[in-house]
Amino acid sequence: MTRLQIKERLIALVVEQLQAQLSGLEEGRQRAKADAKEHVNEYGSMYDNAKETANALQAGFLRQMQMIEEVLLTMRGLPVKICDTVETGCVIVAGGDAYFVSTGLIEKPLEVSGVKYTCVNITAPIIHRLRNVRGSKVTVF
């Protein structure tokens, strides 16, 4: 597999994972919405903690979904190119470790052609350290 094909595959895998996360969040939001609608205030109190909790949970799901949608837009718009500097969309191989600079929202490494790539955000401390390493110890593409 060429370097560009590896990047294409990594982007596709990240998009797939983020879409799965969005689906799970939407399911949770729908459950919270249903809980809020179904809850009946048994005591006639103006303070309905169960309903407020369900509404707050629903709002939290929405915030998470909006954040993931923004990252998805970025990932879908990433140009598939060979990078010569550390930037979003680059791959960094250092020693036995491989990183895809994309998002920190992917928990497990993504495997492409037998290599496991850890997805990290451009602001991750490891990326800062790798920017300062020179020579043959680090490959960026």
DSSP file (Angstrom, degrees, kcal/mol; ACC not computed):
  #  RESIDUE AA STRUCTURE BP1 BP2  ACC     N-H-->O    O-->H-N    N-H-->O    O-->H-N    TCO  KAPPA ALPHA  PHI   PSI    X-CA   Y-CA   Z-CA
    1    1 A M              0   0    0      0, 0.0     2,-0.0     0, 0.0   111,-0.0   0.000 360.0 360.0 360.0 135.7    0.0    0.0    0.0
    2    2 A T     >  -     0   0    0      1,-0.1     4,-2.2     4,-0.0     5,-0.2  -0.301 360.0-107.2 -76.9 166.9    1.3    3.5   -0.9
    3    3 A R  H  > S+     0   0    0      1,-0.2     4,-2.2     2,-0.2     5,-0.1   0.892 121.8  50.9 -61.5 -39.9    1.6    6.2    1.7
    4    4 A L  H  > S+     0   0    0      1,-0.2     4,-2.5     2,-0.2    -1,-0.2   0.887 109.3  50.7 -66.4 -37.6   -1.3    8.1    0.1
    5    5 A Q  H  > S+     0   0    0      2,-0.2     4,-2.4     1,-0.2    -2,-0.2   0.881 108.3  52.8 -66.2 -37.3   -3.4    4.9    0.2
    6    6 A I  H  X S+     0   0    0     -4,-2.2     4,-2.6     2,-0.2    -2,-0.2   0.936 110.8  47.1 -61.9 -46.0   -2.6    4.5    3.9
    7    7 A K  H  X S+     0   0    0     -4,-2.2     4,-2.7     2,-0.2     5,-0.2   0.918 110.7  51.5 -63.4 -43.3   -3.7    8.0    4.6
    8    8 A E  H  X S+     0   0    0     -4,-2.5     4,-2.3     1,-0.2    -1,-0.2   0.924 112.5  46.5 -57.4 -44.8   -6.9    7.5    2.6
    9    9 A R  H  X S+     0   0    0     -4,-2.4     4,-2.5     2,-0.2    -2,-0.2   0.897 111.2  51.2 -66.9 -41.0   -7.7    4.4    4.6
   10   10 A L  H  X S+     0   0    0     -4,-2.6     4,-2.5     2,-0.2    -2,-0.2   0.925 110.9  48.3 -62.5 -44.4   -6.9    6.1    7.9
   11   11 A I  H  X S+     0   0    0     -4,-2.7     4,-2.6     1,-0.2     5,-0.2   0.933 111.8  49.9 -61.2 -45.3   -9.2    9.0    7.1
   12   12 A A  H  X S+     0   0    0     -4,-2.3     4,-2.4    -5,-0.2    -2,-0.2   0.906 111.4  48.7 -60.3 -42.3  -12.0    6.5    6.1
   13   13 A L  H  X S+     0   0    0     -4,-2.5     4,-2.5     2,-0.2    -1,-0.2   0.898 111.2  49.5 -65.8 -40.5  -11.5    4.5    9.3
   14   14 A V  H  X S+     0   0    0     -4,-2.5     4,-2.7     2,-0.2     5,-0.2   0.935 111.8  48.5 -63.6 -45.5  -11.6    7.7   11.4
   15   15 A V  H  X S+     0   0    0     -4,-2.6     4,-2.4     1,-0.2    -2,-0.2   0.919 111.6  50.5 -59.9 -43.9  -14.8    8.9    9.7
   16   16 A E  H  X S+     0   0    0     -4,-2.4     4,-1.9    -5,-0.2    -1,-0.2   0.921 112.1  46.6 -60.2 -45.5  -16.4    5.5   10.2
   17   17 A Q  H  X S+     0   0    0     -4,-2.5     4,-2.2     1,-0.2    -2,-0.2   0.907 112.5  49.6 -64.8 -42.7  -15.5    5.4   13.9
   18   18 A L  H  X S+     0   0    0     -4,-2.7     4,-2.4     1,-0.2    -1,-0.2   0.886 109.1  52.0 -65.8 -38.2  -16.8    9.0   14.4
   19   19 A Q  H  X S+     0   0    0     -4,-2.4     4,-2.2    -5,-0.2    -1,-0.2   0.884 108.8  51.1 -64.6 -37.5  -20.1    8.2   12.6
   20   20 A A  H  X S+     0   0    0     -4,-1.9     4,-2.2     2,-0.2    -2,-0.2   0.904 109.5  50.5 -65.1 -40.8  -20.5    5.1   14.9
   21   21 A Q  H  X S+     0   0    0     -4,-2.2     4,-2.4     1,-0.2    -2,-0.2   0.911 109.0  52.0 -61.9 -41.7  -20.0    7.4   17.9
   22   22 A L  H  X S+     0   0    0     -4,-2.4     4,-2.5     1,-0.2    -2,-0.2   0.910 108.0  51.5 -60.7 -42.7  -22.6    9.8   16.5
   23   23 A S  H  X S+     0   0    0     -4,-2.2     4,-2.1     1,-0.2    -1,-0.2   0.921 110.3  48.4 -60.6 -44.8  -25.1    7.0   16.2
   24   24 A G  H  X S+     0   0    0     -4,-2.2     4,-2.0     1,-0.2    -1,-0.2   0.897 111.9  49.2 -63.1 -40.6  -24.5    5.9   19.8
   25   25 A L  H  X S+     0   0    0     -4,-2.4     4,-2.6     2,-0.2    -2,-0.2   0.891 109.1  52.6 -66.0 -39.1  -24.9    9.5   21.1
   26   26 A E  H  X S+     0   0    0     -4,-2.5     4,-2.4     2,-0.2    -2,-0.2   0.901 107.9  51.3 -63.8 -40.1  -28.1    9.9   19.1
   27   27 A E  H  X S+     0   0    0     -4,-2.1     4,-2.0     2,-0.2    -1,-0.2   0.928 111.7  47.2 -61.4 -44.4  -29.5    6.8   20.6
   28   28 A G  H  X S+     0   0    0     -4,-2.0     4,-2.4     1,-0.2    -2,-0.2   0.895 111.1  51.5 -63.8 -40.2  -28.7    8.1   24.1
   29   29 A R  H  X S+     0   0    0     -4,-2.6     4,-2.4     1,-0.2    -1,-0.2   0.903 109.2  50.4 -63.5 -41.1  -30.2   11.5   23.3
   30   30 A Q  H  X S+     0   0    0     -4,-2.4     4,-2.4     2,-0.2    -1,-0.2   0.887 110.1  50.0 -65.5 -38.4  -33.4    9.8   22.1
   31   31 A R  H  X S+     0   0    0     -4,-2.0     4,-2.5     2,-0.2    -2,-0.2   0.921 111.9  47.9 -64.6 -43.1  -33.6    7.8   25.3
   32   32 A A  H  X S+     0   0    0     -4,-2.4     4,-2.2     2,-0.2    -2,-0.2   0.893 111.3  51.2 -64.3 -39.1  -33.1   10.9   27.4
   33   33 A K  H  X S+     0   0    0     -4,-2.4     4,-1.9     2,-0.2    -2,-0.2   0.920 111.2  47.3 -63.1 -44.2  -35.7   12.7   25.4
   34   34 A A  H  X S+     0   0    0     -4,-2.4     4,-2.5     1,-0.2    -2,-0.2   0.901 110.6  52.7 -64.9 -40.6  -38.2    9.9   25.9
   35   35 A D  H  X S+     0   0    0     -4,-2.5     4,-1.5     1,-0.2    -2,-0.2   0.905 108.9  49.9 -61.1 -41.5  -37.4    9.8   29.7
   36   36 A A  H  < S+     0   0    0     -4,-2.2    -1,-0.2     1,-0.2    -2,-0.2   0.887 113.6  45.6 -65.3 -38.8  -38.1   13.5   30.0
   37   37 A K  H  < S+     0   0    0     -4,-1.9    -2,-0.2     1,-0.2    -1,-0.2   0.874 114.9  46.7 -71.7 -37.5  -41.4   13.2   28.1
   38   38 A E  H  < S+     0   0    0     -4,-2.5     2,-0.2    -5,-0.2    -1,-0.2   0.709  86.1 105.8 -79.9 -20.1  -42.6   10.1   30.1
   39   39 A H     <  -     0   0    0     -4,-1.5     2,-0.5    -5,-0.2    -4,-0.0  -0.421  53.8-161.6 -69.0 129.5  -41.7   11.4   33.5
   40   40 A V        -     0   0    0     -2,-0.2     2,-1.0    11,-0.0     3,-0.1  -0.943  21.6-125.9-111.2 129.0  -44.7   12.5   35.6
   41   41 A N    >   -     0   0    0     -2,-0.5     3,-0.7     1,-0.2     7,-0.0  -0.627  25.5-169.3 -75.4 103.7  -44.2   14.7   38.5
   42   42 A E  T 3  S+     0   0    0     -2,-1.0    -1,-0.2     1,-0.2    -3,-0.0   0.760  80.0  42.0 -68.3 -27.1  -45.9   12.7   41.2
   43   43 A Y  T 3  S-     0   0    0      2,-0.1    -1,-0.2    -3,-0.1     3,-0.1   0.417 102.9-119.9-106.5   1.6  -45.9   15.4   43.9
   44   44 A G    <   +     0   0    0     -3,-0.7     2,-0.2     1,-0.2    -2,-0.1   0.707  58.5 156.8  69.9  18.0  -46.8   18.4   41.8
   45   45 A S        -     0   0    0      2,-0.1    -1,-0.2     1,-0.1    -2,-0.1  -0.474  49.5-138.8 -77.7 146.6  -43.6   20.1   42.7
   46   46 A M  S    S+     0   0    0     -2,-0.2     2,-0.9     1,-0.1    -1,-0.1   0.621  94.1  75.1 -76.9 -11.1  -42.2   22.9   40.5
   47   47 A Y        +     0   0    0      5,-0.0     2,-0.8     1,-0.0    -2,-0.1  -0.858  61.8 175.1-102.6 101.0  -38.8   21.3   41.1
   48   48 A D     >  +     0   0    0     -2,-0.9     4,-2.4     1,-0.2     5,-0.2  -0.781   4.2 177.4-111.0  87.4  -38.8   18.1   39.0
   49   49 A N  H  > S+     0   0    0     -2,-0.8     4,-2.7     1,-0.2     5,-0.2   0.854  76.6  53.9 -61.9 -39.1  -35.3   16.7   39.3
   50   50 A A  H  > S+     0   0    0      2,-0.2     4,-2.1     1,-0.2    -1,-0.2   0.922 112.6  43.4 -64.7 -42.8  -35.8   13.6   37.2
   51   51 A K  H  > S+     0   0    0      2,-0.2     4,-2.4     1,-0.2    -2,-0.2   0.904 114.3  50.5 -69.0 -40.6  -37.1   15.6   34.3
   52   52 A E  H  X S+     0   0    0     -4,-2.4     4,-2.6     2,-0.2    -2,-0.2   0.896 110.1  50.8 -62.8 -39.9  -34.3   18.2   34.6
   53   53 A T  H  X S+     0   0    0     -4,-2.7     4,-2.5    -5,-0.2    -2,-0.2   0.926 110.3  48.6 -63.5 -44.7  -31.7   15.5   34.8
   54   54 A A  H  X S+     0   0    0     -4,-2.1     4,-2.2     1,-0.2    -2,-0.2   0.895 112.9  48.2 -63.2 -40.0  -33.1   13.9   31.6
   55   55 A N  H  X S+     0   0    0     -4,-2.4     4,-2.2     2,-0.2    -2,-0.2   0.894 111.8  49.1 -67.3 -39.7  -33.1   17.3   29.8
   56   56 A A  H  X S+     0   0    0     -4,-2.6     4,-2.2     2,-0.2    -2,-0.2   0.895 110.9  50.8 -65.8 -39.2  -29.6   18.0   30.9
   57   57 A L  H  X S+     0   0    0     -4,-2.5     4,-2.3     2,-0.2    -2,-0.2   0.916 109.2  51.0 -62.9 -43.3  -28.5   14.6   29.7
   58   58 A Q  H  X S+     0   0    0     -4,-2.2     4,-2.0     1,-0.2    -2,-0.2   0.906 109.8  49.7 -60.2 -43.3  -30.1   15.3   26.4
   59   59 A A  H  X S+     0   0    0     -4,-2.2     4,-2.2     1,-0.2    -1,-0.2   0.873 108.7  53.4 -64.7 -37.5  -28.3   18.6   26.1
   60   60 A G  H  X S+     0   0    0     -4,-2.2     4,-2.2     2,-0.2    -2,-0.2   0.907 107.4  50.5 -64.1 -42.2  -25.0   16.9   26.9
   61   61 A F  H  X S+     0   0    0     -4,-2.3     4,-2.5     1,-0.2    -2,-0.2   0.917 109.4  52.0 -60.5 -42.5  -25.5   14.4   24.1
   62   62 A L  H  X S+     0   0    0     -4,-2.0     4,-2.5     1,-0.2    -2,-0.2   0.907 108.3  50.4 -61.8 -42.4  -26.2   17.3   21.7
   63   63 A R  H  X S+     0   0    0     -4,-2.2     4,-2.0     1,-0.2    -1,-0.2   0.923 111.9  47.5 -62.1 -44.0  -23.0   19.1   22.7
   64   64 A Q  H  X S+     0   0    0     -4,-2.2     4,-2.3     1,-0.2    -1,-0.2   0.903 111.4  51.4 -63.8 -40.3  -21.0   15.9   22.2
   65   65 A M  H  X S+     0   0    0     -4,-2.5     4,-2.5     1,-0.2    -2,-0.2   0.904 108.5  51.0 -64.1 -41.4  -22.7   15.3   18.8
   66   66 A Q  H  X S+     0   0    0     -4,-2.5     4,-1.9     2,-0.2    -1,-0.2   0.901 109.9  50.1 -63.0 -40.5  -21.9   18.9   17.7
   67   67 A M  H  X S+     0   0    0     -4,-2.0     4,-2.0     1,-0.2    -2,-0.2   0.928 112.2  46.7 -63.6 -44.9  -18.3   18.5   18.6
   68   68 A I  H  X S+     0   0    0     -4,-2.3     4,-2.7     1,-0.2    -2,-0.2   0.881 109.0  55.1 -66.2 -37.7  -18.0   15.2   16.7
   69   69 A E  H  X S+     0   0    0     -4,-2.5     4,-2.1     2,-0.2    -1,-0.2   0.880 107.0  51.0 -62.9 -37.1  -19.8   16.7   13.7
   70   70 A E  H  X S+     0   0    0     -4,-1.9     4,-1.9     2,-0.2    -1,-0.2   0.917 111.1  47.3 -64.6 -43.1  -17.2   19.4   13.6
   71   71 A V  H  X S+     0   0    0     -4,-2.0     4,-2.8     1,-0.2    -2,-0.2   0.895 109.6  54.6 -65.3 -38.9  -14.4   16.9   13.7
   72   72 A L  H  X S+     0   0    0     -4,-2.7     4,-2.8     2,-0.2     5,-0.2   0.913 106.2  51.5 -60.3 -43.2  -16.1   14.9   10.9
   73   73 A L  H  X S+     0   0    0     -4,-2.1     4,-1.4     1,-0.2    -1,-0.2   0.919 111.4  47.9 -58.9 -43.6  -16.2   18.0    8.7
   74   74 A T  H  < S+     0   0    0     -4,-1.9     4,-0.5     1,-0.2    -2,-0.2   0.932 112.8  48.0 -62.4 -46.3  -12.5   18.5    9.2
   75   75 A M  H >< S+     0   0    0     -4,-2.8     3,-1.0     1,-0.2    -2,-0.2   0.895 110.6  50.5 -64.6 -40.8  -11.7   14.8    8.5
   76   76 A R  H 3< S+     0   0    0     -4,-2.8    -1,-0.2     1,-0.2    -2,-0.2   0.790 112.7  48.3 -67.7 -26.3  -13.8   14.7    5.3
   77   77 A G  T 3< S+     0   0    0     -4,-1.4    -1,-0.2    -5,-0.2    -2,-0.2   0.445  81.5 120.8 -93.3  -0.2  -12.1   17.9    4.1
   78   78 A L    <   -     0   0    0     -3,-1.0     2,-0.2    -4,-0.5    11,-0.1  -0.452  64.4-127.1 -66.0 127.4   -8.6   16.7    4.8
   79   79 A P        -     0   0    0      0, 0.0     2,-1.1     0, 0.0    -1,-0.1  -0.551  14.5-129.4 -73.0 139.9   -6.5   16.6    1.7
   80   80 A V        +     0   0    0     -2,-0.2     2,-0.3     2,-0.0   -76,-0.1  -0.783  58.6 131.0 -90.2 100.2   -4.8   13.3    1.0
   81   81 A K        -     0   0    0     -2,-1.1     2,-0.5     8,-0.2    60,-0.0  -0.941  64.7 -95.1-146.0 163.0   -1.2   14.5    0.4
   82   82 A I        -     0   0    0     -2,-0.3     2,-0.3     8,-0.1    59,-0.1  -0.743  42.7-150.7 -82.6 126.6    2.3   13.7    1.5
   83   83 A C        -     0   0    0     58,-1.1     8,-0.1    -2,-0.5    57,-0.1  -0.759  21.2-172.4 -99.5 143.7    3.3   16.1    4.4
   84   84 A D  S    S+     0   0    0     -2,-0.3     2,-0.3    57,-0.1    -1,-0.1   0.416  76.1  47.0-110.4  -2.0    6.8   17.2    5.0
   85   85 A T  S    S-     0   0    0     56,-0.0     2,-0.7     2,-0.0    46,-0.0  -0.892  98.7 -91.2-130.0 164.0    5.9   18.9    8.3
   86   86 A V        +     0   0    0     -2,-0.3     2,-0.3    45,-0.1     6,-0.0  -0.671  68.9 133.2 -78.0 116.3    3.9   17.8   11.3
   87   87 A E    >   -     0   0    0     -2,-0.7     3,-2.1    14,-0.1    14,-0.2  -0.939  64.9 -62.7-153.4 169.0    0.3   19.0   10.7
   88   88 A T  T 3  S+     0   0    0     -2,-0.3    14,-0.2     1,-0.3     3,-0.1  -0.415 122.8  29.2 -60.6 130.6   -3.3   17.6   10.9
   89   89 A G  T 3  S+     0   0    0     12,-3.6    -1,-0.3     1,-0.4    -8,-0.2   0.322  93.7 120.3 100.0  -5.5   -3.5   14.7    8.4
   90   90 A C    <   -     0   0    0     -3,-2.1    11,-2.6    11,-0.2     2,-0.4  -0.514  56.1-135.4 -89.6 161.1    0.1   13.6    8.6
   91   91 A V  E     -A  100   0A   0      9,-0.2    50,-2.5    -2,-0.2     2,-0.5  -0.942  17.0-163.0-111.5 136.3    1.4   10.3    9.6
   92   92 A I  E     -AB  99 140A   0      7,-2.5     7,-3.0    -2,-0.4     2,-0.5  -0.984   5.1-169.4-122.7 128.1    4.4   10.1   12.0
   93   93 A V  E     +AB  98 139A   0     46,-2.8    46,-2.8    -2,-0.5     2,-0.5  -0.975  11.8 171.1-117.1 121.1    6.4    7.0   12.5
   94   94 A A  E >   -AB  97 138A   0      3,-2.7     3,-2.4    -2,-0.5     2,-0.3  -0.955  61.6 -48.0-133.9 112.7    8.9    7.1   15.3
   95   95 A G  T 3  S-     0   0    0     42,-1.1     0, 0.0    -2,-0.5     0, 0.0  -0.474 123.4 -21.5  63.0-126.0   10.7    4.0   16.4
   96   96 A G  T 3  S+     0   0    0     -2,-0.3     2,-0.3    -3,-0.1    -1,-0.3   0.339 121.5  92.6 -95.5   5.9    8.1    1.3   16.6
   97   97 A D  E <   -A   94   0A   0     -3,-2.4    -3,-2.7    18,-0.0     2,-0.4  -0.789  53.4-165.8-106.0 145.1    5.2    3.7   17.1
   98   98 A A  E     -Ac  93 117A   0     18,-0.5    20,-2.6    -2,-0.3     2,-0.4  -0.995   6.7-170.4-130.0 135.9    2.9    5.1   14.4
   99   99 A Y  E     -Ac  92 118A   0     -7,-3.0    -7,-2.5    -2,-0.4     2,-0.6  -0.946  16.7-153.8-127.1 144.0    0.6    8.1   14.8
  100  100 A F  E     -Ac  91 119A   0     18,-2.5    20,-2.1    -2,-0.4     2,-1.0  -0.969  21.3-141.0-114.2 112.8   -2.1    9.6   12.6
  101  101 A V  E     + c   0 120A   0    -11,-2.6   -12,-3.6    -2,-0.6   -11,-0.2  -0.622  67.5  97.4 -78.2 103.4   -2.5   13.3   13.5
  102  102 A S  S    S-     0   0    0     18,-2.7     2,-0.3    -2,-1.0    20,-0.3   0.339  81.6 -19.7-149.8 -73.1   -6.2   13.7   13.3
  103  103 A T        -     0   0    0     -3,-0.4     3,-0.5    18,-0.2    -1,-0.2  -0.991  36.6-137.9-152.6 151.3   -8.3   13.5   16.5
  104  104 A G  S    S+     0   0    0     -2,-0.3    15,-0.0     1,-0.2    17,-0.0   0.290  87.0  90.7 -91.5   9.9   -8.0   12.3   20.0
  105  105 A L        +     0   0    0     15,-0.1     2,-0.7   -37,-0.0    -1,-0.2   0.503  63.5  87.5 -85.8  -3.8  -11.6   10.9   19.8
  106  106 A I        -     0   0    0     -3,-0.5    13,-0.3     1,-0.2     4,-0.1  -0.865  59.8-167.3 -99.8 116.9  -10.6    7.5   18.6
  107  107 A E        +     0   0    0     -2,-0.7    -1,-0.2    11,-0.1    -2,-0.0   0.907  64.8  47.6 -74.3 -44.3   -9.8    5.2   21.5
  108  108 A K  S    S-     0   0    0      1,-0.1    11,-0.2    10,-0.1     9,-0.1  -0.718  92.9 -98.2-103.0 149.4   -8.1    2.2   19.9
  109  109 A P        -     0   0    0      0, 0.0     2,-0.4     0, 0.0     9,-0.2  -0.291  36.3-126.4 -59.9 147.6   -5.3    2.2   17.3
  110  110 A L  E     -D  117   0A   0      7,-2.8     7,-3.2    -4,-0.1     2,-0.5  -0.834  19.3-140.3 -98.5 133.7   -6.4    1.8   13.7
  111  111 A E  E     +D  116   0A   0     -2,-0.4     2,-0.4     5,-0.2     5,-0.2  -0.827  25.4 169.0-102.2 128.0   -4.8   -1.0   11.8
  112  112 A V  E >  S-D  115   0A   0      3,-2.6     3,-1.9    -2,-0.5  -106,-0.1  -0.985  74.0 -14.8-135.5 123.2   -3.8   -0.5    8.1
  113  113 A S  T 3  S-     0   0    0     -2,-0.4     3,-0.1     1,-0.3    -1,-0.1   0.856 128.5 -52.6  52.4  40.7   -1.6   -3.0    6.3
  114  114 A G  T 3  S+     0   0    0      1,-0.2     2,-0.4     0, 0.0    -1,-0.3   0.455 115.2 112.2  80.6   0.0   -0.5   -4.6    9.6
  115  115 A V  E <   - D   0 112A   0     -3,-1.9    -3,-2.6   -18,-0.0     2,-0.6  -0.902  60.6-139.8-108.3 134.7    0.6   -1.4   11.2
  116  116 A K  E     - D   0 111A   0     -2,-0.4   -18,-0.5    -5,-0.2     2,-0.5  -0.835  16.7-162.9 -96.4 124.1   -1.3    0.1   14.2
  117  117 A Y  E     -cD  98 110A   0     -7,-3.2    -7,-2.8    -2,-0.6     2,-0.5  -0.918   9.5-145.3-109.0 124.1   -1.8    3.9   14.0
  118  118 A T  E     -c   99   0A   0    -20,-2.6   -18,-2.5    -2,-0.5     2,-0.5  -0.774  18.2-133.9 -87.4 126.9   -2.7    5.8   17.2
  119  119 A C  E     +c  100   0A   0     -2,-0.5     2,-0.3   -13,-0.3   -18,-0.2  -0.691  33.6 171.9 -82.9 128.8   -4.9    8.7   16.4
  120  120 A V  E     -c  101   0A   0    -20,-2.1   -18,-2.7    -2,-0.5   -16,-0.2  -0.962  32.8-112.3-136.7 153.0   -3.8   11.9   18.2
  121  121 A N    >   -     0   0    0     -2,-0.3     3,-2.0   -20,-0.2     6,-0.2  -0.493  32.8-113.8 -78.8 153.7   -4.8   15.5   18.1
  122  122 A I  T 3  S+     0   0    0    -20,-0.3    -1,-0.1     1,-0.3   -19,-0.1   0.744 117.5  55.3 -60.1 -23.7   -2.3   18.0   16.8
  123  123 A T  T 3  S+     0   0    0      4,-0.1    -1,-0.3     5,-0.0     5,-0.0   0.400  78.6 124.8 -91.7   2.9   -2.1   19.5   20.3
  124  124 A A    X>  -     0   0    0     -3,-2.0     4,-1.6     1,-0.1     3,-0.8  -0.349  69.8-123.7 -63.9 141.7   -1.2   16.2   22.0
  125  125 A P  H 3> S+     0   0    0      0, 0.0     4,-2.2     0, 0.0     5,-0.2   0.845 110.2  59.1 -55.0 -36.7    2.1   16.3   24.0
  126  126 A I  H 3> S+     0   0    0      1,-0.2     4,-2.4     2,-0.2     5,-0.1   0.871 104.1  51.3 -62.9 -34.9    3.6   13.4   22.0
  127  127 A I  H <> S+     0   0    0     -3,-0.8     4,-1.9    -6,-0.2    -1,-0.2   0.902 107.4  52.6 -68.7 -40.6    3.2   15.5   18.8
  128  128 A H  H  X S+     0   0    0     -4,-1.6     4,-0.7     1,-0.2    -2,-0.2   0.923 112.0  46.1 -59.5 -43.6    5.0   18.4   20.5
  129  129 A R  H >< S+     0   0    0     -4,-2.2     3,-0.8     1,-0.2     4,-0.3   0.913 111.1  51.6 -65.8 -42.4    7.9   16.2   21.4
  130  130 A L  H >< S+     0   0    0     -4,-2.4     3,-1.1     1,-0.2    -1,-0.2   0.792  99.8  64.0 -68.4 -27.3    8.1   14.5   18.0
  131  131 A R  H 3< S+     0   0    0     -4,-1.9    -1,-0.2     1,-0.2    -2,-0.2   0.827 103.0  50.0 -62.2 -30.1    8.2   17.9   16.3
  132  132 A N  T << S+     0   0    0     -3,-0.8     2,-0.4    -4,-0.7    -1,-0.2   0.484  88.4  97.4 -90.7  -2.8   11.5   18.6   18.0
  133  133 A V    <   -     0   0    0     -3,-1.1     2,-0.3    -4,-0.3     5,-0.0  -0.744  56.5-170.0 -88.9 132.2   13.1   15.2   17.0
  134  134 A R        +     0   0    0     -2,-0.4     3,-0.5     3,-0.0     2,-0.2  -0.775  37.8  30.0-118.0 161.5   15.4   15.5   14.0
  135  135 A G  S >  S-     0   0    0     -2,-0.3     3,-0.9     1,-0.2    -2,-0.0  -0.523 109.6 -30.5  95.6-158.4   17.1   13.0   11.8
  136  136 A S  T 3  S+     0   0    0      1,-0.2    -1,-0.2    -2,-0.2     3,-0.0   0.425 113.1  85.8 -81.8   1.3   16.2    9.4   10.8
  137  137 A K  T 3  S+     0   0    0     -3,-0.5   -42,-1.1     1,-0.1     2,-0.4   0.772  92.7  42.3 -72.8 -24.9   14.4    8.7   14.1
  138  138 A V  E <   -B   94   0A   0     -3,-0.9     2,-0.5   -44,-0.2   -44,-0.2  -0.980  63.8-164.1-130.4 132.6   11.1   10.1   12.8
  139  139 A T  E     -B   93   0A   0    -46,-2.8   -46,-2.8    -2,-0.4     2,-0.4  -0.962   8.8-169.5-114.0 131.1    9.4    9.8    9.5
  140  140 A V  E      B   92   0A   0     -2,-0.5   -48,-0.2   -48,-0.2   -54,-0.1  -0.974 360.0 360.0-119.8 131.0    6.6   12.2    8.5
  141  141 A F              0   0    0    -50,-2.5   -58,-1.1    -2,-0.4   -49,-0.2   0.333 360.0 360.0-147.7 360.0    4.3   11.7    5.5
